[in-house]
Amino acid sequence: MVKYTWILAAGAFLSLSGCLENDLQRGLVGAAGGAVAADALGYDPVTGALIGGAAGAVCDEITRICR
């Protein structure tokens, strides 16, 4: 059940990334997604938020998913 929740949350946050206009918004959604995913997997939510926020902020520079 934990894997299903994590996959569902990741899909929801990735689908939102196309609706966001700038790096700050993508970073905030990434931080929230990272915290939720880390907590669902039993890891530290703060670390998950830091990693997710960084990934969200640079998402449009690395991939075409966030453009």
N, C-alpha and C positions, 0 to 999 in steps of 0.2 A: 504494500500500500504506500510505503514511503516513496518508492521509485515513481509510482503513478502520480503522486502529488508533485514531486519535483519536476517531472516531465510536463505536466499541465501548467505549472507556474512558469517554467522556462518558455514554453510556447506562448503564453499570454504576454510576457514581457517582450519577447521578440516581435510579436505582432504589433505591440504598441510603439516599437522603436521607429517605425515608418511614419508615425503621426507626429513625431516630435521635431521641433524646428532648429534647436541649437544644442551645442555640446553640454550645456548645463542641464537642460531637461533630460537628455539621454543619460547623463551621469547620475541624476537623481533616481531615475527609473532603474538604472543598473544597480545602484546601491540598494534600493529596496528589494530588487530581485535577488541580488546576492545574499542579502540578509535572510530572506525567506528560504532560499535554497539551502544555505548553510545550516539554518536552524532545523529544517526538515531532515537533513542528512546527519544531524547530531554534531555539527562543528560550531565554532564560535561565530555568531551572527555579525559581530563587529568586523572580523577579518573578511567575512563574506561580503559585507557592505563595502569595504575598501576595495576589494578586488572587483566586485561588480560595478562600482562607481567608476573606477579607472577604465574598465572595459567599455562601459557605456559612453564615456567621454571621448574615447578614441575610436569608437566603432565605425564612424563614417570615414575615417582616414585609412582604416585597415581593410574593410569589406564594403561591398555595395549593398548590404542588407539594410543599413541605416540611412540610406540616401533618399 
